[in-house]
Amino acid sequence: MGTLHPKLGQIPPWVGSVADYEDLARDRVDEAAWAYLFAGAADEVTLRENCAAFQRLRLRSRVLQDLTGGNTRLDLFGQSFVSPILLAPVAYQALAHPDGELATVAAASALQTGMVVSTQAGVALETIAQRATAPLWFQLYIQPDRDFTRALVARAEAAGYRALVVTVDAPVGGLRNREQRAGFAMPPGLEAVNLRGMRRPAPSPPPGDQMLLGGPLMAAAPTWADIVRLREWTSLPILVKGVMTEEDARAALDCGVDGIVVSNHGGRTLDTQPATISALPAIAAAVDGRVPLVLDGGIRRGSDVFKALALGASAVLIGRAFMFGLAAAGAVGVAHVLRIIRAELEMTMALTGCRDLAAIRADRVSHAD
């Protein structure tokens, strides 16, 4: 790869889609950081399938519907959102742009978009909260040091975060072959600042170096008992992120969670899983409306958001899509990506005859022949 292009100060008028931003971002992030941020696990089958599965779904238009008073407003856990599009937790955002999470929270606030802040942010959770005027949720990795984890939850609650999103599908990191080939290493000065002061577990072996089962890392891995314990630690709504089967959805309900995020970690952990949109209908049937579902993975268009809502989600998280904007143009890029996807959602709603989110139902979507 040649010399990196400078970050954009203004958006070219021809930019009109997330795909356009991906091309702009690719020219502005070095190869190793790109592999860390945007690659998937192993052969990246799931990474590709997350997007491809949306394209196999077809929209069923309805005409001459009354769209008076149309809107995209959403109420979730007692919080009001201007749309069902939220920003997913992404670690170490300074790899994409020097302003990192501070640029993202500025864009989220400007567009009144909910943001989920990663445990592995490069900026303190309190600092991000001080910059926010839109709802913030905190993404939690349950650490081997459970006392530290409880203190981290208390910090998030004290800082004004409105929900906890507990990632449960990564007790170990995925097999990131593309990242390995690129020789990625965390640059000096960038760290997960929210984890400072934690008692460190024994170092884990490099992937493929030795077996994990029976070792100290897996012995400290979270279980459903930790979700029950978390419920005792906080009054915040708890969402479990990383559910891909009906069995795990029922187990989450048994633990008293307030919401479920249907997610395969963006194809970054276990490869050859199905797309999240493919898993969603069965999970929605199992949950049967008892808690809200949020879908994460593969969303690049507002029509993808519509399809997720039609098949049972209450809201969606976008990750790579907004990170393309961040890498290309910082806060302005993130804000523009959000505008694009929301405008596409509204256009899709208008052309399928849906005046609000409640009108988006499964009969507006079909599978391609």
FENZI-V870324 format. One record per residue. RES is the residue in three letters. SS is DSSP state (H for helix, E for strand, C for the rest). PSI is psi as a letter, one per 20 degrees, with the letter a starting at -180 (* if undefined). OMEGA is omega in whole degrees, -180 to 180 (none if undefined). Layout:
[[RES:SS:PSI:OMEGA] [RES:SS:PSI:OMEGA]]
This chain:
[[MET:C:p:-178] [GLY:C:b:-180] [THR:C:p:-180] [LEU:C:q:176] [HIS:C:q:176] [PRO:C:q:176] [LYS:C:q:-178] [LEU:C:p:174] [GLY:C:h:174] [GLN:C:q:-173] [ILE:C:p:177] [PRO:C:q:-176] [PRO:C:i:-179] [TRP:C:i:-178] [VAL:C:o:-177] [GLY:C:j:-178] [SER:C:r:175] [VAL:H:h:179] [ALA:H:h:176] [ASP:H:g:179] [TYR:H:h:178] [GLU:H:g:179] [ASP:H:g:179] [LEU:H:g:-179] [ALA:H:h:-176] [ARG:H:h:-180] [ASP:C:i:-172] [ARG:C:j:178] [VAL:C:p:-178] [ASP:C:r:-170] [GLU:H:g:-177] [ALA:H:g:179] [ALA:H:h:177] [TRP:H:g:-180] [ALA:H:h:179] [TYR:H:g:-172] [LEU:H:h:-165] [PHE:H:i:-180] [ALA:C:r:176] [GLY:C:a:-180] [ALA:C:q:171] [ALA:C:d:-177] [ASP:C:j:174] [GLU:C:k:177] [VAL:H:g:-178] [THR:H:h:177] [LEU:H:g:180] [ARG:H:g:-176] [GLU:H:h:178] [ASN:H:g:179] [CYS:H:g:-175] [ALA:H:h:-177] [ALA:H:h:176] [PHE:H:h:-176] [GLN:H:i:177] [ARG:C:i:176] [LEU:E:p:-179] [ARG:E:q:179] [LEU:E:q:178] [ARG:C:o:-177] [SER:C:q:172] [ARG:C:p:-174] [VAL:C:r:174] [LEU:C:k:176] [GLN:C:q:178] [ASP:C:o:-178] [LEU:C:j:180] [THR:C:p:178] [GLY:C:k:-179] [GLY:C:q:180] [ASN:C:r:178] [THR:C:k:-175] [ARG:C:q:-179] [LEU:E:p:170] [ASP:E:p:-176] [LEU:E:p:-179] [PHE:C:k:179] [GLY:C:j:180] [GLN:E:q:-180] [SER:E:p:179] [PHE:E:q:180] [VAL:C:h:178] [SER:C:r:179] [PRO:C:j:-178] [ILE:E:o:179] [LEU:E:q:179] [LEU:E:p:-178] [ALA:C:q:175] [PRO:C:p:177] [VAL:C:p:-178] [ALA:C:q:167] [TYR:C:l:-175] [GLN:H:i:176] [ALA:H:i:173] [LEU:H:h:-179] [ALA:C:h:-178] [HIS:C:p:-177] [PRO:C:h:-179] [ASP:C:i:173] [GLY:H:c:-175] [GLU:H:h:180] [LEU:H:h:174] [ALA:H:g:-178] [THR:H:g:-179] [VAL:H:h:175] [ALA:H:g:179] [ALA:H:g:179] [ALA:H:g:-180] [SER:H:g:-180] [ALA:H:h:-179] [LEU:C:j:179] [GLN:C:l:-178] [THR:C:p:178] [GLY:C:q:-179] [MET:E:p:175] [VAL:E:o:-175] [VAL:E:p:-177] [SER:C:q:168] [THR:C:h:-176] [GLN:C:k:173] [ALA:C:q:177] [GLY:C:j:-180] [VAL:C:q:-179] [ALA:C:q:-178] [LEU:H:h:179] [GLU:H:h:180] [THR:H:g:178] [ILE:H:g:-179] [ALA:H:h:179] [GLN:H:h:-178] [ARG:H:i:-170] [ALA:C:p:168] [THR:C:j:175] [ALA:C:r:-178] [PRO:C:p:176] [LEU:E:p:168] [TRP:E:q:-179] [PHE:E:p:176] [GLN:E:p:-175] [LEU:E:p:162] [TYR:C:p:176] [ILE:C:o:-174] [GLN:C:q:174] [PRO:C:h:175] [ASP:C:n:-175] [ARG:H:h:177] [ASP:H:g:177] [PHE:H:h:179] [THR:H:g:179] [ARG:H:h:178] [ALA:H:h:178] [LEU:H:g:176] [VAL:H:g:179] [ALA:H:h:177] [ARG:H:g:-179] [ALA:H:g:180] [GLU:H:g:-179] [ALA:H:h:-178] [ALA:H:i:175] [GLY:C:j:176] [TYR:C:q:-168] [ARG:C:i:178] [ALA:E:q:175] [LEU:E:p:177] [VAL:E:o:-172] [VAL:E:o:179] [THR:E:p:-172] [VAL:C:j:-173] [ASP:C:j:-178] [ALA:C:l:175] [PRO:C:h:169] [VAL:C:q:178] [GLY:C:q:177] [GLY:C:r:180] [LEU:C:n:-174] [ARG:C:m:-176] [ASN:H:g:-179] [ARG:H:h:177] [GLU:H:g:179] [GLN:H:g:-179] [ARG:H:h:-180] [ALA:H:i:179] [GLY:C:k:-177] [PHE:C:p:170] [ALA:C:q:-180] [MET:C:p:-178] [PRO:C:q:178] [PRO:C:q:177] [GLY:C:i:179] [LEU:C:p:-178] [GLU:C:r:174] [ALA:C:n:-170] [VAL:H:h:-179] [ASN:H:i:180] [LEU:H:j:177] [ARG:C:p:177] [GLY:C:i:180] [MET:C:q:172] [ARG:C:p:-174] [ARG:C:p:173] [PRO:C:r:175] [ALA:C:p:-179] [PRO:C:p:179] [SER:C:q:-179] [PRO:C:q:174] [PRO:C:q:179] [PRO:C:p:178] [GLY:C:i:-176] [ASP:C:h:176] [GLN:C:r:-177] [MET:C:q:-179] [LEU:C:h:-174] [LEU:C:p:-179] [GLY:C:i:-179] [GLY:C:r:-177] [PRO:H:h:-179] [LEU:H:g:-178] [MET:H:h:178] [ALA:H:h:-179] [ALA:C:j:-177] [ALA:C:q:-180] [PRO:C:q:174] [THR:C:r:178] [TRP:H:h:178] [ALA:H:h:178] [ASP:H:h:177] [ILE:H:g:176] [VAL:H:g:179] [ARG:H:h:179] [LEU:H:h:178] [ARG:H:h:179] [GLU:H:h:-176] [TRP:H:h:-170] [THR:C:q:174] [SER:C:i:179] [LEU:C:q:171] [PRO:E:p:180] [ILE:E:p:173] [LEU:E:p:176] [VAL:E:p:-176] [LYS:E:p:179] [GLY:E:j:-180] [VAL:E:p:-179] [MET:C:j:-179] [THR:C:q:176] [GLU:H:h:-179] [GLU:H:g:180] [ASP:H:h:176] [ALA:H:g:178] [ARG:H:h:178] [ALA:H:h:178] [ALA:H:g:177] [LEU:H:g:179] [ASP:H:h:180] [CYS:C:i:175] [GLY:C:k:179] [VAL:C:q:-179] [ASP:C:i:180] [GLY:E:r:-179] [ILE:E:p:174] [VAL:E:o:176] [VAL:E:o:-171] [SER:C:q:170] [ASN:C:k:177] [HIS:H:k:180] [GLY:H:k:-178] [GLY:H:k:-174] [ARG:C:i:-179] [THR:C:f:-177] [LEU:C:o:-179] [ASP:C:q:-178] [THR:C:j:164] [GLN:C:q:174] [PRO:C:r:173] [ALA:C:q:180] [THR:H:h:180] [ILE:H:h:177] [SER:H:h:180] [ALA:H:h:-171] [LEU:H:g:-174] [PRO:H:g:-179] [ALA:H:h:178] [ILE:H:g:178] [ALA:H:h:178] [ALA:H:h:-180] [ALA:H:h:-179] [VAL:H:h:173] [ASP:C:l:173] [GLY:C:j:-176] [ARG:C:h:174] [VAL:C:q:177] [PRO:E:q:173] [LEU:E:p:174] [VAL:E:p:-180] [LEU:E:p:-179] [ASP:E:p:174] [GLY:C:o:169] [GLY:C:j:-176] [ILE:C:p:179] [ARG:C:i:-178] [ARG:C:q:173] [GLY:H:h:176] [SER:H:h:175] [ASP:H:g:176] [VAL:H:g:180] [PHE:H:g:-179] [LYS:H:h:178] [ALA:H:g:179] [LEU:H:h:-180] [ALA:H:h:-176] [LEU:C:j:169] [GLY:C:i:179] [ALA:C:q:172] [SER:C:h:-178] [ALA:E:r:178] [VAL:E:q:171] [LEU:E:p:172] [ILE:E:p:-178] [GLY:C:f:-179] [ARG:H:h:-177] [ALA:H:g:-179] [PHE:H:h:178] [MET:H:h:173] [PHE:H:g:179] [GLY:H:g:179] [LEU:H:g:-178] [ALA:H:h:-178] [ALA:H:g:-168] [ALA:H:k:176] [GLY:H:b:-176] [ALA:H:h:-180] [VAL:H:g:179] [GLY:H:g:178] [VAL:H:g:-179] [ALA:H:h:-179] [HIS:H:g:176] [VAL:H:g:179] [LEU:H:g:179] [ARG:H:g:-179] [ILE:H:g:-175] [ILE:H:h:179] [ARG:H:g:178] [ALA:H:g:178] [GLU:H:h:177] [LEU:H:g:-179] [GLU:H:h:178] [MET:H:g:179] [THR:H:g:178] [MET:H:g:-179] [ALA:H:g:-176] [LEU:H:i:174] [THR:C:j:175] [GLY:C:k:-179] [CYS:C:o:-176] [ARG:C:h:179] [ASP:C:r:-175] [LEU:H:h:-179] [ALA:H:h:-179] [ALA:H:i:-178] [ILE:C:o:-175] [ARG:C:r:-174] [ALA:H:h:-178] [ASP:H:i:176] [ARG:H:i:-177] [VAL:E:q:174] [SER:E:r:178] [HIS:E:q:178] [ALA:C:q:179] [ASP:C:*:none]]
